[in-house]
Amino acid sequence: MNIGEQVIEVSGLRRRYGPAKGEDGFEAVRGVSFSVARGEIFALLGTNGAGKTSTVELLEGLATPSGGRVRVFGHDPYRERARVRPRIGVMLQEGGFPSELTVAETARMWAGCTSGARPYGEVLEAVGLARRADVRVKQLSGGERRRLDLAMALLGRPEVLFLDEPTTGLDAEGRRETWRLVRELREGGTTVLLTTHYLEEAEELADRLAIMRAGRIVVSGTPAEVTATRPSRIRFVLPEGVPAARLPLSVPAAVHGRRVEVRTDRLQEALTELLLWARREDVELEELDARSASLEEAFLEIAHEGGADDLPDTGDGGSDTDGTARLTGTGTGAR
Ligand SMILES: Nc1ncnc2c1ncn2[C@@H]1O[C@H](COP(=O)(O)OP(=O)(O)OP(=O)(O)O)[C@@H](O)[C@H]1O
């Protein structure tokens, strides 16, 4: 095993549905570039329709790009499918297993189609479905079906695991169980690429992540790097009789009656200044709350702010110079 090896490499990736450029087609992926190192968990985030699934399907070799390049283990996953498929595990957004089969029958059938499959009882155990082995797929709950999808993706001991919204429909406990399993897989050296709508999931699992909007990556980096692109916030309520104009802050504050909100890139400095002033002036700041931006706040701002959505569809088949903010100083970053 090659530590630091880039097992997924994507550059200028494009995917168009329908007729080619100039006609009625729709370009869902518009020049996406990133790479994932062996053993990393990489999360693709974005609002509905941002292009996550369209991108992941290209990596899984389910379709061929209309532009750009994708390599998994250095191979084209579509044209060199036989070299790539045995080494990857795929959990699609909807598994679509025959509903009349039981869990065990499904697993046996799937194991029969998987090269080097491990005993299926092991994977059912790992996802907590061993006791449901004799239940028909159609009788499983939504969350149990998701877990069956995951179990089948794990059958071939994949080196790279693609998880498309793996915990959608799971309750809080099921979600945490899945996170634990994914972490264990990473510890065993598995590389994971996941899409998710749960920011907590990305925060919990991802070594690095990318936020997509309208077919492009708008920001990428570690969760900490992504949140650091957004200002921190200090909130408090001024006591009666203390006008906001007396505040010493060098950064602008939003004032609504007695409520004050300060947004700053230098949280410690602004907070120190504020607290020293409050002590000097003997002012008690009520409901004082100071915090860095959360991934959720960063996501909501990044995913919804205008810009890329309005960019013309150039259709030039490869450019990734799309204003993407890249936060990758540590070697394995999205590129
Ligand atoms: N087969 C298709 N034909 C035409 N357009 C499609 C097709 N599949 C997806 N699209 C469009 O491509 C865009 C991206 O879809 P995609 O499913 O990749 O987004 P996503 O980020 O995975 O969304 P979600 O979070 O809802 O799963 C959407 O506008 C979608 O309507």
The ligand as an ORCA input file, in Angstrom:
! r2SCAN-3c Opt
* xyz 0 1
  N     -30.690     11.719    -15.960
  C     -30.771     13.042    -15.886
  N     -31.203     13.782    -16.916
  C     -31.267     15.127    -16.854
  N     -30.903     15.851    -15.768
  C     -30.470     15.173    -14.716
  C     -30.375     13.736    -14.700
  N     -29.890     13.357    -13.482
  C     -29.701     14.492    -12.784
  N     -30.046     15.576    -13.520
  C     -29.963     16.974    -13.104
  O     -28.622     17.271    -12.785
  C     -28.554     18.146    -11.670
  C     -27.656     17.532    -10.618
  O     -28.286     16.368    -10.092
  P     -27.575     15.454     -9.013
  O     -28.499     14.326     -8.721
  O     -26.212     15.156     -9.464
  O     -27.507     16.449     -7.773
  P     -27.200     16.151     -6.255
  O     -26.276     17.214     -5.804
  O     -26.764     14.748     -6.090
  O     -28.632     16.357     -5.612
  P     -29.347     15.624     -4.367
  O     -28.706     16.172     -3.152
  O     -30.764     16.065     -4.506
  O     -29.162     14.148     -4.537
  C     -29.988     18.361    -11.212
  O     -30.433     19.590    -11.748
  C     -30.749     17.208    -11.824
  O     -32.073     17.567    -12.111
*
